[in-house]
Each structure stands twice: as C-alpha cells, then as structure tokens.
C-alpha cells in the first residue's frame, strides 16, 4: 500500500500516512480500517465529543504498545483544527483539540489516536462540567456479572436523586455511566456529588461495590468518584479501545445491561449494531438534571461524620481531605 492516502472528510482533505500500518496485530486491523470506522460512525462519535477539549492519547506503534498523552495540539496542525485552552490543577494551561467533525477524527487517528478522551465540559464554559461520570472499575476478583449488577444499582440511585444515567461498556473491563447535568457547579462540587453517589451504591451493595480509594481496601467493583476531578478523562462513547480484539466503548439501553457481553462489541460489529438500532444515548443532551439531590446526600454524609476521601496524587492536598497515605502504611507510622 502507498505510504500515504488522502481522505475527504467534512470539507477537508486530510492526509493519512502509512494507512496500511497494522494497529491491532491479532485482528490485522490497520490505521485505515480505524479511519474508516470513525468515518462510518462520525455522527454518534461527534455527538459525544462536540465542543469538549480532548487529550490526544497517541498509540504511534499501534494498540499493542504503550501510548503517550499529548495535551497540546501541535503548532503544525492544519488551520481548520478547532481548539480550546484548558487550565490544569497545576495552574498550567494547554490548547486541546475540539473534535467537532469527521475531519478532526481522521486527523487524530493519523497521529495514532485510537480512543478519544474528552473533558466533561464544553468549550463555552470550561469550569462547570455538564457531565457526571460513573466509572465502574472492577478489582481483580470481580466478575463481569458483578459489574453489570453494580451498574443497575447505580441507575437506581441516580434516578432516586433526579438524574438519568446512560450506560456504556468501557471497552475494557468495566462499565461507564454518563449523566448529563446542568453546568451549575465547579469540578470540586461535581466530584463531591460523585463521592456521595459512590458511597450510596456501596451502602446498597456492600458485597458488590466499594468507594475506597486505596487498592488494599477495595473489593468487588470500585466506583471511581475521582474521575470527576478536574483534568481526569475517560474514553468516550464509540471509542475503539486498545484491546487485542479492538473492543468498542458502546452505549447500551438499560434493558441490555443485565445480559451484555463486552467481547461482542468490537470495531467489526458495532457499525452494524448502530445501523440496526441507532445510538441508545443519542438524546443524552435532553436529559440534563440538577445535582441538588446528590449534593443533599453529600451533606447528610458529612453531617454523619463522612468527610472527604483521597484525591488523585497529582492534586494539591485538599481542605478536609484525610491523610494521603495507604492505610497499612499509616498504621506503621508514629503518631
């Protein structure tokens, strides 16, 4: 195959170098195959990415090798590339990609992007998330049925607090639930609501779920509230994931969750599924809800003695945060 090809997308000609480069060795899936997947599903993919700053997670040697994260759009980018300048917890800033049409998708894949990792904000308001993210991350002993059961618990807790969740497979070992919220609160308050949600899920399914940050304390499925902290991202809907079988992070109807098998949802199968069923999360933007219910739950937890929980390590120590040290180490340290 030629060392490059040109793709017409969204009114732009986008150069794709080494289109025959194999990105998924076990399936023989090439860079051009990945480009064509994103072109075929550009509508639903962009629906979940539009106007969201997105880090470039670049697998320059394909899915089998480690990626690197490029937060800044290179100066060599075409003039039509859309960007937004975001500020990180460190105070530093970067001009990040806004993947707003199919040409942006092709341009990103050419750089080695396999999955898309957007912020939970829109460029019109970079400090107030419009999405709460429920990331169900299994511990090694948790099986797939545990994850599905915790997802259904999370749906119930969200609904009881006035919110509508839209589930999707993570494309890896877990399930994500995206929740549109009114952009009324900063990242700290959204994370506070997510922590309250995680603790309530744990209370209802103590044998299944945990909100504990330290791995040595976890069991079952970890409800990762910290995915709602500033500058944390997760793979978006319809992202192909860097798994040997090219799984896709696939939106589901709630009636599918109890029986879904993640390995059935891949680059090879998802386009036909979308053609047949459409996108179960297509109308997610019409379901923006208030965080008031979860923030009331957080207040009740705090009044009952449950304070903040640990933050990710690259964040400055937060007011009210417990000692940021593994519990087993804390016991060994002198008081």
N, C-alpha and C positions, 0 to 999 in steps of 0.2 A: 504494500500500500504506500501511496505517496507520503512524504514526510509532513505534509500539512493539507488541510482542506479548508474551504470557506463555507460557512453556514449563514444563510439568510434567516434572520430572526428579528421580529419586531421592528422592521425597517432598517436594520443594520447588518452589515457584513462582518461576521466575527470569524477570525482566523483560529483554527484548531490545529495545533501542532501534534505530530505523531498520533494521528487518530486511531491507528491500529495497536497502540500500546495496550498491553493487557493489564487491566486494573484488578480483575478478580481471577486469579490463576486457576482455581478449582472449577470455575464455570466458563473460562475462556472469554469473559466479558471485557470488552475493550473500552477505551476512552470514548470512542464514537458511539458505542452502544449506550453508554451513560448519557451522553449528549442527547441522543435520540429519545431516551426515556424521559428526560426532563422537558424536551420539546413536546412530546405527546401529552404530558401531564402538566404543561405550563400553567393552565388555568387554575386548577386546585392548588398547585405548589405556590404560585404567586399570591393566591388568596390568603395564605397563611404567613407570607413573608412581606407583603407590601408595606413599605414605609418603615420597616423595622431594621435598625442597624444590625449588621450581621458580620460576625467574625469569619475570616477565611481560614478554614481548617484544611490545610493542604496536604494531600497524600500524593506527593510528586512521583513516588515509585509504586503507586497502587495501594490497594486495601491491605495487603499482607505486611506492609511496613509501617513504622510509626509516622504519624503526621507531625507537622508543626503548625502552630497557630500564628497567623499574621493578622494583627488587629488593624493595621493601617493599610488603606488602599494605596498601591504603589503610584508614584508620580507618573509612571509610564502608561497608566490606564487611559483608555480612549476618552475623548472629551465628553461623550454622551453618558458615561458612567455616573450614576447618582450616588451621593454620599450624605452622611450626617456626622457631625462631630460630637462624640460622646466623651464623658468625663468618668474616669475610673476612681475607685476608692482611694487610690494613692494621690489623687489630685491631678494626675497627668491626663492628657486627652489624646484622641486619635480620630482620624477621618475614616469611618467604617462604611462598608458597602450597604446600599439600599437595593435589594434585588427586586426591582419593580417591573421587569418584563422578561420575556424569554431570552433576549439578547444578554441580559445580565447573568442568567443561568448558564448559558453557553460559555460566556467569558470566564465565569468562575470555575466550571468544570475543566476548561483548558488549563487553568492554574493548578489543577489537582483537587478541587473541591469535590467531595463525594456526598457528604451530608451538610445541611445548612443549619447554622446555629445562631438564631436571631435573639436579640434582646426582647423583653416583654413590654416594650414601649414603642410608640410611633414617633416619627421624627418631628411631628408637630408639638410634642410635649415629652421631652426626653427624661424628665424627672418623676413622672407619675405613671406607673405601669397600668396598662389596660388589660393585663392578663395575669392571673394567678396560676402557678404551675404546680401540679401534684405529681411528684416523681416517685414512683413505687420501685424501690431498688432492692432486689432480693439478696439476702445473705446466702452463703453457700448451701446451707441446709434447706432453704425454702424451695419448694417445687412450684411448677407453673400454676397448679390449681390454687395454691396459697395466694399467688399474686392476683389471680382473677377474683378470688373471694374478697381480698382487701380492696380491689377496685370497686366492687359493688358496695362495700361498706362506705367507701369514700363518697360514692354517688349519693347515698342516703344522707350522710352528714351534710354534704353541700346543699342538697335540696331542703333539708330542715332549716338551713340558715340562709335561704333565699337565693341560692346560686345554682346554675346549671352547668354541669361538667360535660365535656366532650372527650371521650376516651380514645386512645390510640395505642397500638403496640409501640414499644420504644424502638423496635427493630433490633434490639439486643436481648437482654434477659428480663426486662421489666415492662411496665405499662405506665404511660403518662396520661394525665387528665388535664386538659386545658380549660380554663374558666375565664370567660370574659368578665371584666369588672369595669365599673366606672372609674376613669382616671382621676380619682379624688385624693389619693394618698401617695406618699412617697414610698420608696423601696423598704424603709425600715418598718413602716406600718403594715405593708403587704406581707413582709416576712413574719411579722408578729401574728397576723391572721393565719398564715400558713402553719406556724408553730401550734397555734390553738387547734387548728384542724387536725394536725398530725397527732396531737395528744388525745383528742376526742376519738379518732379512729383507733388508737391504741387502747383506750378505755373499753371500747365496744368489742374489740377483738384481741384481747391481751395475749392469746396464744398464737395469733397470726401476725400481728403488726407491732412495730416499735417506733418511737420517736427519738430514741437515744442516738446521740451524735457519735460517741466513741464506739468503734467497731467491737471492742471487747465486751461491750454491754448489749450489743444488738442480738436479736433473734428474729426469725421469720422475715418479714418484709419491712425494710426501713422506709418510712415516709419522709423524704428528704426536704424538709422545710427550707433549708439553706439554698435551694435552687432559686429562691425568690429574693436573695440578696443581690445588691447591685453588681453588675458585670458577670453574673452567672448566666449561662446559656444552656439550652438543651436542643437536641435535634428536632427540627420542625416536621410538621405533617408532610408525608410523602417523600421524606428524605430517604435515599438509599443509605444503608449503614455499612460500615467496613467489616462485614462478616463474610466468611468464605462463600456463603450462598447468596450474598447480595440481598439480604432482607430489607424490607421497607418499613419505616415507621408509619403504620397505616391506621387512619381513622376508622372507628367502628361505631355501629349502633349499639346502644346499651343491651339490646336483645341478643347481640353476638358475643358479648364479653364472656359469658359463662362457658362457652364452648370453643372460643377461638384458639387456633394453634398458630403461634407466631411463625413457625417454619413454612407455613403455607403462603405467606405474604412476602413475595420477593419481586425483584425487578422483572422477572419473567411472567409473573401472574397478576400483579397489581393493575397494570393498564387495562386488562380485560375486565377486572373487577370494577374499576371506575366506569368503564364504558357501559357495563351492565347495570350497576347500582347507583352510580353517581358518588358524590362525596358526602358521607353522613354528617360531616361537620361544616358543610357549605354555608349554613346560615348562622354560624357561631357569632358573628358580629352583631346579630339582632338580639342576643341574649345577655347583654352587659348588665350585671347586677351590682348591688351595693355590698360592701364588706361589713356593714354595720353589725350583722348577725355574728360573724366570726370575731369581730373586734369586741363585741359584748362577751363572747365566750372567753376571749383572751383576758379581759378584765376580771371575769369571775375566777379564772385560774390564778391570776396574780393575787387577787384578794384571798384566795385559799392557800397561798404560800408557794405557788409555782411561778418562779421568776423566769428570766430569760434562759436560753440554752446556748451552748457554744456556737460561735460563728466560725466560718472558714478561716484557715490560718493566715491568709494574706490580708485580713481585715485588722484594723487597729482594735485594741481592746475596747469593748463597748460598755457603756454605763449599765450596771446591773447584770452584766454577764458573769457567770460563775468562773472559777479558776479554769484557765485553758490548759489543762494537763490531764492525761489519761488517769482515770480513777485508780488504777493499780499503782501508778507512779505516785499519785498524790498521797496514798496511804503510807508510802515508804519515806516521804519527805518529812523532815522535822516540822512540827507545828510552829 
